[in-house]
Amino acid sequence: MIMIELITATQLDYFDNIYIEAKEDKVERDDFIITETKRGIEMLRVVKPNYHVPKDNIVEPDGRFVRRATEEDVETFHNNQSLAQEALGFCKEAVVKEGLDMQLVNAKYTLDRKKLIFNFTADERVDFRNLVRVLATRFKTRIELRQIGVRDEAKYLGGIGPCGRAHCCSTFLGDFVPVSIQMAKNQDLSLSPTKISGACGRLMCCLNYEDEYYEDAREQMPDVGQTIETPDGRAVVIGMNILDLVVKVKYKDDYIREYHCDELNAAGGVQ
């Protein structure tokens, strides 16, 4: 089996799993490295140092390792960030002048400043060819405008979620995973969009984190409205605490009691 050596790295200003083909050089977690990706020469931070995977398990690495970053590279990166912010301001003014229906999110130079990338959102396809000519004339470098989705916008901009912590997508969630409304139903959460939507307006990624546990737990528990056998006789399920595996039941005399699933299983379980 043919193996390939990889390094998983991320951008410095937001989290994004980038798979870099490694050389013989060994790196450590949190090292800064210079890489060549499809965007150009970039400085990235190592998330997972040198490891091997079967070549058939990956389509193609996102880039290749060039060398470790130096202090000069770090200084250049921060200078580029300042220049990119100035470029973003100019581009916003140009967008208004061109009358384009697009919202700029951020701007970023490659480390060698051979390319200037602008990310933007838009409801429809945008003809920005003239804008590119204006930007290329102003900054004398290659210009790339990338239309991104609302989830990527939230990742790039960052922020604080309803839990009080920084957005998962900006800090550690490298790849977006599918999230469905059924996950919220499994966890007995409010289905109000304001309660289960993230900053991007889509379902919160964290709904996926505990979904597997809730699905497994529900298989062990009866449904609300079912009649079950309890240690004290037959009763109707009126509620449940899935995290604690506790079922609330009601008897014919309106007496209400709670039982753990193990107690119910010992008594005969669901009838």
N, C-alpha and C positions, 0 to 999 in steps of 0.2 A: 504493500500500500504506500503510495506516494504521500509524504507529509509536507506541509508548508508551515514556515515559522511566521507568526503574526504578533503584532502589538495592537492592543485596543487603546485608542486615545480619544480625547475629546477637545473641543474648542475651549479656549480659556474663559470666554465670557458667557457661555451657556453649555449645557451638557448635550453631547451628541456622540453616539457610538460610531467611531471611525476605525476601520480595520486596515492596519498598515502592514505591508509586507516587510518583515525585518531582515536585517543582515546579520553578520556574526556578532555585531556589537550588542552587549547586554545592557538593558536599561532597567531602572527601578520605577516603582509606582510614584507618581507625581513629578517625575523628571520632565523637563521641557525638551521637546525634540523638534527638529526641522524635517518636514516631510514634503513630498511632491504629490499632490492630489489632483483630481480633475479640475479643481479651482485654480491651482497654481502652487507656488511655494508657500507653505503655511507653518506656523509654530503651534504645536499642540501639546497637551499635557497627557502623560501616560496614565491610563486607568488600570490596565492589566498588562504587566510586562511580558517579555518573550514567552510564547507558548506554541505548541504544535497542534495542528488539526489536519485531518485527511483533506487532501486537495479537492476531492470530490464533494466535500461538505460545504464548500463556498463557491459562489459564482465567480467572483473576482475581487481581490482586495481593493479598497478605496484609494490606495496610494502606496508609496514606497518610502521607506526610511532613508533619510539622507545623512544626518549626523545629529549629535547632541547640540542643543542650543547653547549659545554663549551669552554673557552679560550684554554684549553689544546687540545680540538678537532681541533680547528682552527689551532693551531701550528702544530699538527700532519698532518693535511691536506697539509699545505705548505711544510713541510718536505717530505711528500710523493711525492709532485709534483717534487721536486728536484731529489729524488731518481728515479722517473719514467723517467725523462729526461736522466739520466745516463743509465738507462736500455734501453731506446730507441736507444742510441748510440751503445751500445753493440749489440743489436738486428740487427741494420743495418749492422754491420760488419759480423754478423753471416749469414744474408741473402745472402750477397755477397759470403761468403765462401761456402754456400750450393748451390749457383747458382740458386736461386729461382727468378722467374719473378714476383715480387711483390713490391709495393711501400708503405713503412710504413708511416702512417699519424701521430699517436700519441701513447702514452702509459699512462696508469693510474693504480695506485694501489687503491684497496678498502681501506677504512679508517683503518681497522685492519691489512692490508697488507697480508691477507690470499689469495689474488688473484691479479695477475698482468695481465692487459688486454692490448693487442696491437690491434689497428685498422689499417687495410691496404686496399689498392685497388689493383686490378689485373684484367687483361682482361679475364682471364680464371681461372678455378678452380686450386688451388695450393695444392700440397701434402706437407704439412709442418710438418708432424709427427716427422721427425728427428730434425727439428728446435725446436719444443716444448720440446723434450728431452734435447737439449742443453741448452735451457733457464731455464728449471726446475732444471737442475743440477747447473746452475750458481746462480740462485736467491732463490732456496730452498722454493718455494711457488707454488701454483697452477697457471698455465699459460693458458690464453685464447687468441686465435687469431681470430679476427672477420673481415670478409671481408665486406666492406661497399661500397656504391655507391658514385658517384661523388658529388651528392648533400650533402650527409652526410660529405664528405671530406671538402667541402667548409664551412659547418657549424662548424666543429671542428677547422679548421685552421683560420677562420675569414678573414677579409680584408675590403677594401673600394670599394663600388660599383660605377658605373658611375655617380650616383647622388651626390657623395661626402660624403655619409653617410656609416656607418658600415653595413655589410651585414644583411639583415632582418633575415635570418635563424640563424644567430649567436646571435642576440640581442633580438628578441621578437617573431619570427615566430616559434612557438613550433611544429606545424605539417605542413608538406608539403601538398599543395593543387594542384590538377591537373591544368595544364596550357596548352593551345593549341594555335596554330598559328592563329586560327580564332580570338582570343582575340586581337592580334596585328592588324589584318585586320580591326576589328571593330573600333579601335582607330586611323586608318589611319597612323600607324607607318611604318617606313621603315622595309621591310622584310629581310634586310641584316642580316645574323647571327651575325655579329660583333656588330650590334646595339641593338638587342633584346635578346642576350644571356648573362647570368650571369657568374660569375667566374667559375662555375661548368661546363660551356659549354652547359647547358640546357637553355630553355626559362626562362627569369627572372620571379620570383614569383610575382613581383609587377604588372605584366600585368593583374593579376586577381583582383587587388584592385578596379579599376574603371570600370571594364568590365560591371557590371550590369547597371551603369549609362549610358554608351555608348549604350548598347542595348536598354534601355528605350528611350533614345534620338533619336536613329535612327528610332524608330517606329513613331515618331512625324514628321520626316523630309522626304522630297522626295529624290529619287535617282538622282545621277548625270546623265544628259542626258534626264531627264523627262521634259515634257512640263507642266507647271503649270499656274494657274491663280494668278496674282499679283494685288495689288491696281492700277497698271498702265497698266494692260493688260496682255496678255499671253506672256510667256518667257520660255527659256530653262535653266534648272539648270546646272551651270558649276562648282560649288564648294560649300562647306559648312564649317562652323565652329561649330562643334558639341558641344563644351564646352559652347559657347554663344548662341546656337540654332539659328544661323544666316545662311541664305541661299544666295548664290551669283547667280544671274541670268543674262541672256543675251537676249536682244530683237533683233528683226529682223534688226533694224538699227545699230546693234553692240553696242548699249548702254548697259553698265553693271551697275547693282545696287545690293545692299544688302538689305535683309528684315529679320526681326525677324519672327520666326515661327508663333507667335500670329497674326502678320499682314497678313501673308499668309492665315491663317485659317479664318480670318475675311473676306478676299477677295474671299474665295471659296476653297482655298487649292489646292491639287493636282487634276488634271482633268484626 
